[in-house]
Amino acid sequence: MSTHNPSYMKYGNTQQYRMLNEWYEEIIRSLGLDSSTISVPPLYSIGVRLGCDPEFFLKNKKTIVESINIIPPEGLELGVYGGTPPGKIIRDGLQVELNPLPKVCREQIAVEVAISLDALHHKLIKDNSGVSLSFNGVISLSEKEMKNLHDESKKFGCAPSNNIYTKEQSKITVNPENYSYRSAGGHIHLGHCDSELMRDVFNKNTEIVIELLDIICGNTCVLVDRDPMQQERRKVYGKAGEYRLPPHGIEYRTLSNFWLNNYQLFGLAFGLARQAVEVAANIHLYEYQLKTKSPYRIILESINRDDIISAINNNDYKLAKRNFDKIKKYLVEMSASNTDRYPLSKMNIEAFEYFAEKINDYGLKYWFKESPLTYWSRLKNYGVRNEIYETFGWEAFSVDNVKERMIHENLSFGDKLSRLIQPF
């Protein structure tokens, strides 16, 4: 049976939305699940447009290079995707910011990121500038470097964010003219696609959306973004609960640029962010349309809000893992309707935990030994969705690579030997 959402589900018709529970029950039956043993039903998926504005640095062999020295005031449009440039590259204080065009699927926006980064890389080579791209999350400037910065680079590029927990704008308490650290954010934009439902979700349930983004995306990303400098970054930007409300939807401003290291991390982060928004939308459907408490509220109720804030703001792996353990059952249950759409499911939940453990012990290099540009350059050659998904996607990687390595590590010596000598 198809697990796609029924076409009759139209926003604003309460009677038709009573069919929502029937859809859930049908999905549960088709998957062979016992509704009495699950806590949350499979997610009713809803279209969300994905966007981002990640930052990164430029460098030469000796020092960090200011974006003002490379990027013109009007920005750069480099590369071609679908007959047009895939976005824009602009200055953002000392950093460079990438603005790909928004898309509804992870694969398409990832190709835009890949083409833009690869085109900038080759432009720098062609210009014989000696400058290269750096995807560090935080850099430290020497006293001499600080003194020599242009005035534009001495300023922070970003305006303050809103914060659902403090109910006010995040306050920057350091002076950028003598603060020697600069950080690179990896903000994710989630658009309403001109949907009346999603406009209501973003505007009327902003606090629920952002809290779910923190629980499902921000806290989970602490497990894989193990840069010890993230605590320093969050003194200025990227605290739990930070967001903006642009006209197109919501900008989630907590993540660093760690997901720029490759497409697998990109797919994981964007998949979690999209899932968080869809959970918020499902809560809205239940409570606004059906006038009954949503079963998905258990996700909000299962975790202490202060623990989420602390895990994110302090980049605390152990606390983030305890938080994650409280929701992983729900992540698996919600993903049952579409394991290709949601990044954590029964297919890979154990593999993800193994993936995170190895990163915590050995860093990202344990899994990704090549440079970020090598991964993105490889991806840009794939413009067909299935090829990207089946070859590079997080879901495929977590099952084909991570899970296989996990199984192999847990095999006895005899089992490993028998695998090696099995006939082809």
N, C-alpha and C positions, 0 to 999 in steps of 0.2 A: 504493500500500500504506500502511496505517496505521503510524505510527511510535510508537504508544503501547506501553507496556511490556506484555508478555504476562501474562495473568491467572494463569498457573500458577506465577509466581515467588513462592514463599513462603519467608520467612526461616526458616532452620534445617534445611532439607533439602538436603544437599550434592549429592545426585544431581540434583535439579531445578536447582540452581544451575549445573550443568555445561551447562545449556541457555543460560546467559548468553552464552557465546561464539557460539552459534548465532544468538542474537538480534542480536548485533553484526554478524555476517556478513550476515544478512538485511537489516538496515538499510543496510549499506554497499552491497549489491547494488541495493537499491531506489532509492538515491540516485545510482546510477551512478558510485560511487567505486571507485578501485583500492586494495584493502587493502594492496598492497605499497608504496604511495607515501605512506600516512598514518602518523603517529607514534602517535596515540591514537585509539581508536574513538569514535564518537558516544556521548554520555553516556546511561546508563540513568537516567531521571529518577525521583526519589523525593520523596514528599510531605514538605514542611517547613512548619511554621506560622511566620508572620512576625509580629513585634512590634517595638516601639520605645519609647523614652522620651526624645525630643528635648527640648532646653532652648532657651529664648529669653529675651529681656529685655523689660521694659516701660519706656517712656520718656515724658516730656512734652517740651515745646519746649526746656526748659533743662537737664534732667538725667535720669539713670536713676532709675526708680521701683522701690522694693523690692517684691518679690512679697508681703511681709507686709502691705502697705498695700492690696492689691487682692484677694488670694486668701484666703479664710477657712481656718482650720486644717484643716477637713474636706475642703477642695478644692471644685471646682465640676464639676457635670455639666451640660453645655450642649449644646443641639441634639438632634436625633432622627435615628436611622438604623435602619431596620428595626423601628421601634416602640420602641426603647430609646435611651438616651444612647450616643454612640459612644465613650465613654471618660471619663477624668477629667483635670482640670487641677489641678495641685498646686503647692505651694511647693517650691523646692529651693535653700535658701540665698537669695541675692539673686535668683536666676533663677526663672523659671516652667518647670515640666516638664509635658509632655503625655503621657498614658498611654492611647493608643487600645487598643481591644480587639484581640487577635491574630486574624489571618485567614490563610488558606492562599494567597491571591493578592494581588498588589501592588495591584490596582485597588480591592479592597474596603477594605484598610487605608488607602489613600490618600484615599478618600472620607471615612473617619472623621476623618483628620487635617484635611481640608478643612472639614468641618462644624464641628469643634471650634474651629478657628482663626477661622472666619468668625463663629461664635456669640459667641466672646469679644470679637472686634473690635466687633460690634454692641452687646454689653452695655456696653462701655466708652463707646461713643457715646451710648447711651441714658442711662447714668449721668452724662453730661456731665462726665466726669472729666478730660478733656484728656489722657488717657493713650492711648498707641498701642503696637503691637507692634514690636519690633526683632529682626531675625534676624541681627544681627552675630555673628560667631563669638567674638570677644574684645572686651571693652570696658575702658577705663581710667578709673579713678575719681580725682577730684582729692583733694587732702588734706582739703579741707572736706567732700567727700562721704563719704570714709572715716570721718571723725570723727563724722558725723551718722547713720551706719548703726545700725540696731537690732542687738542682740547676735546674733540669729538670722542676720542677713544678713552678719555678719562671719565666720561659719563657712562652710567649704566644705560643700556639701550632700551630696557623694558620699563614701562610704567608699573605702579603697584597693582597687585591682584586683589580681588575680593576673597574673603575667607568665610566659609559657612560656620566655622566654629567660634570665631571671635566676633562675627557679625559686623566686621569692618574691613577696611582695606589693610592689606599686609603692610607693615611699616618697615622701611629700610633704615636700619639703625647704624649703618657704617657710611663713612664719607668716601665716595668712589675715587676722589682725587688722591687719597693716600692709602686706600685699601688695596693691597697688592694681589688679591685673588680675583680671577674672572672665571665665571662658570658658563657652561653651555646647557641650555634647556632642551627638552624634547617634548614640547607641548603638543597635545593631540586635540584636534577639532572634530566635533561631532555635529553634523548638520541635520536639520529637520526635513530636508527634501521637499519643502513646501507642503508637508503633511500637517493637517490641523491637529491630529493626535500628538505628533511629536512637538509641535509648537507649545501645546498645553503642558506636555511632560516637562519640557525645558523651563518654561516660564512659571508654571504653577507649582511644580515639584522640584525646584532647583536644588534644595537642600538634600532631598532623597537621592537625586541623580549624583551629586558630588560625593555624598557619603558612600554610595554604592561603588562609585569609581575608586574611592580610597580603599574600600574593603576588597573588591574583586581585582582591581588593576594595580593601584599604588602599593598596597601591602604585598601582593604577590610579586611585584617587580623588585621589591627590596631583596627577595631571595636570590635574584640573578644580577642585580646591579650592586656589586660588592665593592665598588670604589670607596675606599675609606674617606675620601675627600667630600663625599656627599653630605656629611654632617656640616662641613664648612659651607657648602653651597646653600644649604637650607637655613643658614643664618641670614641670608639675603633673599633668596628665591626658592620656590618649590616646596614649601611646607605642605603638610596634609591640609586638604580642604580648599586649596587655592584654585580659583577659576575666574573666567570672565564670561559675559553674556553678549557676544557679538550678534549681529542681526541673523546670522545663519544658524545659530544654535548655541552650543556651549564649547568653551575652550578649557580643557583640563590642563592645569599648569604645574602639576606636581612632579612629573617625571623628568629625569635628566635625558641627555642625548644618548644614553647607553645603547638604545635600540638602533642607532646608526652604525653599529659595528657589523651588522649583516642582516639579511632578510629574515632569517629564522627568529631573531630577537624582535625585529620589526613586526612580524606576523603574530608573535605571542602577545606583545604589548597592545597592538591595535585590536586583536581579537578579544582580549580581556576588556578593553575599553568599550568596544561595541556591545559585548555581552552585558556589561554593567548597565548601560543605557537601556538595553532591551528589558532587563529585569525591572528597571524603574518604570518603563512603559507598561509592562504586564501588571505591576502594582496599580498603576493608574487605571488600567482597564477594569480591574476587579473593583476598585474602591470608588471610582468615579462613575462607571457604567453599571456595574452589578450591585453597587451599594453594599458590599460585603468585604470583610477583611481578606486581603490577599494572602495566599499561602507563602508567597515569596518574602513576606515581612520577617519570616524566621531568620533570614540572612542578616537583616539589620539587628534583630533581637539576640542573635547568638554570640555576638562579640561586643565587648566593652569598648565604647567609642574612644576612651582615653588610651586604650591599648593600641588601637589603630594609629592614633595620632603619634604616640610615642615611638612605635615601630618605624613609621615613615620618617619622622623628623630626626630620629637618632640613627637611622639606617641599621636598626637592631635586628640581626638575622634570627636570633633565638625567639624573640617576641613575635616577629613576623611569622615564623614557622608555627608557633602556637596559635596565632590568629588563623593562619591558613588551615590548620588541622580542623578548626571548628566549622569551616565552610566547604571543605573539599567534597564532602558527601553531596552537598547541594549542587556544586558545580557539575559533578558527574551526572546527577539526576536531571538537571536542567538541559544538559547537552544531548540527552538521549534522542531527541527528535532530529538532530542534525550535527553529527560528529565532525563533519567537514567545516561547519560554520564556526563552531565554538572550540577554542584552543585546548581545553582540558576536558577529558572525557574518560570513560572506563578504558578506552584504548591506550591512553598514555599517562594517566594520573601518577602511577608509580614511576614511570620513566621521567616525568617532570621533577619529581622529588629527588630522584637520583641525579638528574641534570643540575639541579640547584645545589645539592650537596657537593658535587665536584667543583662547581664554580666557587662556592664558599671556601673550599679547601685549597684550590689551585688557581683560581681566576678564570676569566673567559678563555684564555689561551688553551685551557685543557680541551675545549671543544672546537675552538676556532683559531687555528694556528696561523692562518694567512692574514694579510692585512685587510682591513675593511674595504679598501678600494678594489682589492682582488675579487672579493665576493660580489660587490656591486657591479663591477665591470662584467663579471660572468652573467649576472642576472639580466643586464640590459639587452643581451642578445636574444632573450626569450620574450616574445610579444604575445604568445598564445597562452591563454589562461591555464589550460590543463597541463601544459609543459611546465609552467612555473610552479603550479601547485604540486604536481607529482614529483618534481625534481628538487625544488628548493623550499617548499612551504614548511612552516613550523610543524604542522600535524604530521606530515610525511617524515620529516627529519626526526621528530621525537620517537616515532615508531621504528623507522628503518635503521636509524643510527644509534640513538640513545638507548632505546629499549633493548636492541640487540647487544650493545656493549654491556648493559646491566645484566642481562641473562648470562652472557659469557663470563662475566666477572664472578657470578655466583655458582658457576659450574665447578664440579670437582675436576681434578687433573685428568682422571680417567675419561670423564665426559668430554673434556676439551680435546683429548687425544683422539677419541672416537669420531668427533666431528671433523678433525683434520684428515682422517684417513677414509672418510665416507666416499664411495665412488660417485663420480659425477653422473 
